């Protein structure tokens, strides 16, 4: 029996390492590379609101890509609200939201901008069981594998705005617990490293009083002060893979904006 268990553990470790190697060596599709390049150019301000992106023919020539590949990258940018396609003109850079994009599938970092947003991890990623009283229903598979949990505080112009508790399914996310999440976009990290894209989800809002000591400490609030509480289920392009966040938002100085 001992020998069989040892073999099972060894095989399990081999499979885990093999999957991790496959994830790390899996090539990035050409349309995804072009999408990431154009997206970064828009977010960084190289292409500004109202600018025209290079035409499809020009992008094909510049990147040595086929027209369907270029169109797939542009369609993804259109879906996420970065560009608008206008017949006779081409792809026009869309105005990025000026409010806090917590309601947008483009993510908070994109809406606010990296220069104005700082993110500090207050609880590093760790594997743990799902809470017994979890707000959203979970499948038996998710309950068995547990979750990756972490907490972060996000500030705008040095003012703490969000205290966020995040739960990721502990499935096919190699080395996630060793990643540094400070000043990082979770959406970008999941998209670039695990090919996970947020496609939509559910959100629930509630106005509560800041009673928990953590909320007061992290958001610089006094006990009893109003705070907006968001419960979010974020669905991805991977079948049956959703992740969850619970956010406490100080909206005294900033409103929330976005399309979900």
C-alpha positions in Angstrom: 0.0 0.0 0.0 2.8 2.4 0.9 4.5 1.7 -2.4 1.3 2.3 -4.4 0.7 5.7 -2.6 4.3 6.7 -3.3 3.8 5.9 -7.0 0.6 7.8 -7.1 2.2 10.9 -5.5 5.1 10.7 -7.9 2.8 10.4 -11.0 0.7 13.3 -9.7 3.7 15.5 -9.4 4.9 14.4 -12.9 1.5 15.4 -14.4 1.5 18.7 -12.5 5.1 19.5 -13.7 4.2 18.4 -17.3 1.2 20.7 -17.4 3.2 23.6 -16.0 5.8 23.1 -18.8 3.1 23.0 -21.4 1.6 26.2 -20.1 4.9 28.0 -20.1 6.0 26.8 -23.6 2.6 27.2 -25.2 3.1 29.7 -28.1 1.1 32.9 -28.1 -1.3 33.1 -31.1 -0.3 35.7 -33.7 -3.6 37.6 -33.3 -3.0 37.8 -29.5 0.5 39.3 -30.0 -0.9 41.9 -32.3 -3.8 42.6 -29.9 -1.4 43.0 -27.0 0.8 45.4 -28.9 -2.0 47.6 -30.1 -3.7 47.5 -26.7 -0.5 48.7 -25.0 0.0 51.4 -27.5 -3.6 52.7 -26.8 -3.3 52.4 -23.0 0.2 54.1 -23.0 -1.2 57.0 -25.1 0.8 56.3 -28.3 -2.5 56.2 -30.0 -4.9 58.8 -28.5 -8.6 59.3 -28.7 -9.7 59.9 -32.3 -6.5 58.6 -33.8 -6.7 56.1 -36.6 -4.9 52.8 -36.3 -3.0 51.5 -39.3 -5.2 50.0 -41.9 -5.7 46.2 -42.1 -3.4 46.1 -45.1 -0.8 48.1 -43.3 -0.9 45.9 -40.2 -0.7 42.8 -42.4 2.4 44.2 -44.1 4.0 45.5 -40.9 3.6 42.3 -38.9 3.6 39.8 -41.8 0.2 38.5 -40.8 -2.9 37.4 -42.8 -6.0 39.6 -43.0 -8.2 37.1 -40.9 -5.5 37.2 -38.1 -5.4 41.0 -38.1 -9.2 41.2 -38.1 -9.4 38.9 -35.1 -7.1 41.2 -33.2 -9.1 44.3 -34.2 -12.4 42.6 -33.3 -11.1 41.9 -29.8 -10.1 45.5 -29.4 -13.5 46.6 -30.6 -15.3 44.2 -28.2 -13.3 45.6 -25.2 -14.1 49.2 -26.2 -10.6 50.3 -27.2 -11.6 51.1 -30.8 -14.6 51.8 -33.0 -14.8 50.6 -36.6 -16.2 53.2 -39.0 -16.8 52.3 -42.7 -14.7 54.3 -45.0 -12.3 55.4 -42.3 -11.0 52.4 -40.4 -10.3 51.7 -36.7 -10.7 54.8 -34.5 -9.3 54.9 -31.0 -12.2 55.2 -28.5 -12.2 57.4 -25.5 -11.2 55.4 -22.4 -13.5 55.9 -19.4 -12.6 58.7 -17.0 -14.2 57.3 -14.0 -13.1 54.2 -12.1 -13.6 51.2 -14.4 -14.5 48.7 -11.8 -17.7 48.0 -13.8 -15.8 47.4 -17.0 -14.4 44.1 -18.4 -11.4 46.2 -19.5 -10.4 46.4 -15.8 -9.5 49.1 -13.3 -5.9 49.6 -14.4 -6.9 50.3 -18.0 -9.6 52.8 -17.0 -7.6 54.8 -14.4 -4.1 54.4 -15.9 -1.0 53.0 -14.3 0.5 56.4 -13.4 -2.5 57.2 -11.1 -3.2 53.8 -9.7 -1.1 51.9 -7.1 -1.9 48.4 -5.9 -0.5 46.9 -2.7 -0.9 43.2 -1.7 -1.8 43.0 1.9 -2.4 39.2 1.9 -0.2 37.2 -0.5 -1.8 34.5 -2.8 -2.2 31.3 -0.9 -4.1 28.0 -1.5 -7.0 27.4 1.0 -10.5 25.9 1.2 -13.4 27.9 0.0 -15.4 29.5 2.8 -18.4 27.5 4.0 -20.7 30.5 3.6 -19.5 31.6 0.2 -21.8 34.0 -1.5 -21.9 32.3 -4.9 -22.8 28.7 -5.5 -19.8 26.4 -6.2 -19.5 23.1 -8.0 -18.3 20.0 -6.2 -15.1 20.1 -8.3 -14.3 23.6 -7.1 -14.9 22.7 -3.5 -12.6 19.8 -3.8 -9.6 21.7 -5.4 -9.9 24.7 -3.1 -9.1 28.3 -4.1 -6.3 30.7 -4.4 -7.0 33.7 -2.1 -5.4 37.1 -1.8 -6.2 40.6 -0.7 -5.1 43.9 -2.2 -5.6 47.6 -1.5 -5.8 49.9 -4.6 -5.3 53.7 -4.3 -5.9 56.5 -6.8 -3.5 59.5 -6.4 -2.4 58.0 -3.1 -5.9 57.8 -1.7 -7.1 54.3 -0.9 -10.2 53.5 -2.9 -10.6 49.7 -3.0 -10.0 46.9 -0.5 -10.4 43.7 -2.5 -10.6 40.1 -1.5 -10.2 37.7 -4.5 -10.8 34.0 -4.9 -9.5 32.1 -7.9 -10.2 28.4 -8.6 -7.1 26.4 -7.8 -7.2 24.8 -11.2 -4.5 25.1 -13.9 -2.8 28.2 -12.6 0.8 27.1 -12.2 3.1 29.3 -10.0 0.4 31.8 -9.3 1.0 31.8 -5.6 4.6 32.9 -6.2 3.7 35.9 -8.3 4.1 39.5 -7.1 0.8 41.2 -7.5 1.9 44.7 -6.4 1.0 47.3 -9.0 -0.2 44.6 -11.4 -3.4 44.3 -13.3 -5.0 40.9 -12.5 -6.9 40.9 -15.8 -3.6 41.5 -17.7 -1.8 38.9 -15.7 -4.4 36.2 -16.3 -4.7 37.1 -20.0 -1.0 37.2 -20.7 0.2 34.2 -18.6 -2.8 31.9 -18.6 -4.8 32.9 -21.7 -7.8 33.7 -19.5 -10.0 36.6 -20.7 -12.9 38.1 -18.7 -16.0 37.9 -20.8 -18.7 39.1 -18.4 -20.2 38.2 -15.2 -22.5 39.1 -12.3 -22.3 42.0 -9.8 -24.2 42.8 -6.7 -24.1 46.1 -4.9 -24.9 47.0 -1.3 -24.3 50.1 0.8 -23.0 49.1 4.2 -21.3 50.7 7.2 -17.6 50.3 7.7 -17.5 48.3 10.8 -14.7 45.8 10.2 -11.3 47.0 11.5 -9.6 46.0 8.3 -12.0 48.1 6.1 -11.4 51.1 8.3 -7.7 50.7 8.4 -7.1 50.0 4.7 -9.6 52.7 3.4 -8.8 55.3 6.1 -12.5 55.4 7.2 -14.0 55.7 10.6 -16.3 53.1 12.0 -19.9 53.5 10.8 -18.9 55.5 7.7 -20.8 54.4 4.5 -19.0 52.2 2.1 -20.0 50.5 -1.2 -19.7 46.7 -1.1 -19.5 44.8 -4.4 -19.8 41.0 -4.9 -18.5 40.0 -8.3 -18.4 36.8 -10.3 -16.2 37.1 -13.4 -16.7 34.6 -16.2 -13.8 33.8 -18.5 -13.2 32.2 -21.9 -12.3 28.9 -20.2 -15.3 26.7 -19.8 -16.6 26.6 -16.2 -13.8 28.8 -15.0 -15.0 31.9 -13.1 -13.3 33.8 -10.4 -14.7 36.0 -7.6 -13.9 39.3 -5.9 -15.5 41.1 -3.0 -14.7 44.8 -2.9 -15.2 47.6 -0.4 -15.2 50.9 -2.2 -14.6 54.4 -0.8 -16.6 56.5 -3.2 -16.2 59.9 -1.4 -13.9 61.3 -4.0 -14.5 59.1 -7.1 -17.6 57.7 -8.8 -17.7 54.3 -10.4 -18.0 54.0 -14.2 -18.1 51.3 -16.8 -20.0 48.9 -19.1 -20.2 45.3 -18.0 
